[in-house]
Amino acid sequence: MTVRRDGEAPIRILVVGDDPRLRALLETTLLSEGYGCTAVSTDEDALDWIGAHEVDLIVLDVKPPDRIGRDLVDRLGSADPAIPLIVLTGQEDARIAVDMMKRGARDYLIKDHGLADLLVPVVERVLRQQEREEQLAEAERSIGEREGLARLGEMAAVVAHEVKNPLAAISGAIQVIRHGLPKDSPHAAIIEEILERIDNLNETVNDLLLFARPRSPHLASLPVRSLLEDTVSLLLQDPELREIQVNLSGADLLVKGDAELLKRMFQNLLVNAAQAMQRSGEISILVSRRRGGCQVSVLDDGPGIPPDKRPKVFEPFFTTKARGTGLGLPIAKRIVEAHQGRISIVCPARGGTKVVVELPLEDGGR
């Protein structure tokens, strides 16, 4: 039986190999079993496809002298290490398969007359293994996060009380001083700068509270595209982001969510993308049906995230910016998980960063 991941869309498999007859055999076999399948002949085509499309599994034909071999496996691992890989080798090339397994491949098959019969069971086994590993990793992360967040929530409440009240008093006093200044006072600009810094600090405290003690979502039926259009429109009103172009495409699916929280989450993702591109470039947003839910992909054309930084992007207070709290993505993750959804980040080989959000569909979404 073909493995499915709860959704209407089939599992998407990429076949890579320079033998046209073998590519045709693999593609025909997988399509006949209900999988979505695309076949390409070169490593560059494979990396381009992964950068532009969602891929659940890769089947790679490897031959001496490794025209599409070790280098591609390493590059695929760098582009998206979460995609499982199955390698195909000839009977005399089994040592290459062992080397590929050491480099991250999940399984291998020997090319012989029984390949078509063995392919689908191996694919199903690897996909099941991938799903179990994802569930286990998520459970481990969830336990650790709950314990840490409980302690952080207690601290955040104390900090908010000790900081917000004095901030309000300081802001009020400064505004009284501002109203007493002559219109042409040389100190007016300094007063405005102080008030702006107070507002920023107050926003930081609010972010900390939202992250540490998020409110429960007030669920309603929401059209995702309309929600995104509103968020994009608000984002582009910022004069500093006038050089940003946002392309929104895909279906207008209905999700169960809290409009205010989801707008905040999408706003955080878009601001992060804009800042990654130095406030000039293109952001592509795609809405699609996936795994029984709604998937929203936000792709920017910035430089991407260095491999050593990627595991930390959802950690609170981690930031690579000169002026940043490091709470934008952690807050987005908290909001998504409060909606029983998932969020992940992929850095395509061609550059940029793609954030993928999965949310539950409203029953019978459109």
Buried (B, 14 or more C-beta within 10 A) or exposed (E): EEBBBEBEBBBBBBBBBBBEEBBEBBBEBBEEBBBBBBBBBBBBBBBBBBBEEBBBBBBBBBBEEBBBBEEBBEBBBEBBEEBBBBBBBBEEBEEBBBBBBEBBBBBBBBBEEEBEEEBBEBBBBBBEEBEEEBEEEEEEEEEEBEEEBEEBBEEBBEBBEEBBEEBEEBBEEBEEEBEEEEEEEEEEEEBEEBBEEBEEBBEBBEBBBBBBBBEEBEBEEBBBBEBBBBBBEEBBEEEEBEEBEBEBEBBBBBBBBBBEBBBBBBBBBBBBBBBBBEBEBBBBBBBBBBBBBBBBBBBBBBEBBEEEEBEEBBEBEBBEEEEBBBBBBBBBBBBBBBBBBBBBBBBBBBEBBBBBBBBBBBEEBE
